[in-house]
Amino acid sequence: MEVIDLRDWDLPMFAEHIGSIGDRKDPTYSDPIVKRWNTKIKEADAYLVVTPEYNHSIPAVLKNAIDSVFVSFALRNKPIAAVSYSGGIAGGTRAIEHLAHIVIEAGAVPLRNSVIIPFVSAAFDEAGQPTDPASEIALTIALDDLAWWSTVLTRARSDGELAPGSFRARAAAAASGR
């Protein structure tokens, strides 16, 4: 397990396009840090995303980081579990829902079981332990699911992957003369 903190990755705002990536087989991207980011994300077999909720969604820096995994398909066919928190009663539920839509578009597999932490300022004791046992139970379930899906999808990826649907659709259209 490795912790990746987006505060340590000064990613530029997403501005990639076909011209900025160079060779699709070995993309250069618009900035060397974007290439390093893609390489780092591609290393993992599963992800646990911990995010606050801002304006019923995830923070822009997280969306930008996911968008920056462009052309490498580093998240493709890999499971993502989520932990979200907020200062209110919803506990980041809407952030997790929005995150699922975003990672699906990146080709990842969002997991159903997640952890929501409402009223985050009162959610942990002085030792940093959850004050609500339901949080620990939810985390155990999410991590168990993440481990199971990681094993299954790692095996599936090693057996071979289909090209992304957009590539297959373009190839089919070209083959049919459209």
N, C-alpha and C positions, 0 to 999 in steps of 0.2 A: 504494500500500500504506500502511496505517495500523496502527500498533500500539495495541491497546487493552488496558490492564492493569487487571484487576479491582480492584487495590488503589486505583485512582483513581476507582472507582465505588462509593460507599457505598450499595449497594442494600439496602433493607429486606428482611427475610425475606419470602418470597412469601406474600401474603395476599389476592391479587386474587380477585374474584368478579364476577358480572354487575353487582351493585350498585355496585362500586367503580370500574368502568371508565367509567361514564357512557355517552355516545353511542358506539355501536360504530364509526361512521364517523370519529369524531374522539375517541378515548378520552382521558379525563383520568387514569385510574388512581388509586390510593390515595395516591400521592406524586409530586410533579413530577419527581423523578429517574427514576422508572420510565418516565414518558413520554419523557424525554430519552434513556434507554437504548434504548427501542423505536425511536425515531427514528434513533439512531446505528447500531444493528444493521441496520436496514432499508436504510441507504445502501449497504452492501457487496453485491457480486455473488458473493463466495466468502470462505471463512474457513479459516485455519490455526490450529487450537487447540493450544496447548502446555500440557501439564498434567502434574503429578506424579501418582503413584498413591498413594492413601491407602486403606488397608483394602480392597484389591482393587477400588477404584472411583476416581472423580474426587473432588476436594475439594467440600465442600458449597457453597462460594461459587460455583463454576462451575455446579453443578446449579441453584442459586438464580438465577443470571444467565440461564440458558436458560429456566427456568420463568417468569421475569419477562417474557419475550417472549410475552405473552399477548394475544390478540385481534388484534394487528398482523400476526401471521404473518410476522414479519420474516425468519425463516430459511427460509420455505417455498420449495421448489424451488431451493435454493442449495446448492452443494457444500461439504463440510467435510472437510478433511484433518486428521490428528492426529499430533502428536509427543508422546510420553510418556516419562517417565523415572522411575527408582526407584533405591533403594540396593541392590537385590538383582538377581538374575539375570533375572527376568521383564521388567525394563525398562519396566514400565508397560503391559504387554500387556492385563492385565485392565481397566485404566482405559480403554483405547481400545475394548475390547469393550463395556464398559458405556456409554461415551459414544455409541457407534453406536446403541444402543437408545434412548437419551434423545433424540438429535437426530432420529431417525426420527419419534418422537412429535411433535416440533416441526415436522415437515414438511420437514426438511432432507434432503440426500442425502449420507450418509457415504461416503467413498471407501475402497476396499479397501486400497490401498497407504498405509502409515503408517511412522512412524519410532519405533523403540523404542530407548531408551538405558539399558542395564543398568549397574549399578555407577557411577552418575552422578558420584560423587566422583573417579573416575579417568578419566572419559570425555573430558576436555578438557585440553589442555596449558596452559602459562602464558599463551599468547597467545589462549586461548579457542577454539582449533581442535580439532576432534574427533581423538581419538587412534586411533579405529577407522575405517578408510576406508569400512567398510560403512555407517556412519551418514551420511556425506556422499552416498554413492550412493543410499541410501534417501530422503534428503531431496530430492535432484534428481528422483528418480522421483515422489515425492509432489507436488512443486511442478509438475512437468510435467503430471501428471494433474489437479491442481487448476486449472491454467490452461486445459486442454482442456475440462474439465467446466464451468468458468465460462463459457467462450465458448458452448458448446452450450446450457446452461441459460438464459443471458441471452437468447439468441435465442429459445428456446422460451417464456420468460416474456413476451417482447415480442409474441409471436403470440397471447397470451391464455392464461389459466390457468383450470382448473376450480376451482370453489369447493371448500374442504376437504371431505373425505368425510363428516365428522360433520354438516356443514350440508346436504349433499345427502341424507343418510340421513333427517334430520329433515323435510326438505321432501317426500321420497317418502312417509314415514309419514303426514305431514299430508294429502297429496294422496289417499292411500288410505283416509283416515278412521281411522287407527289411533292 
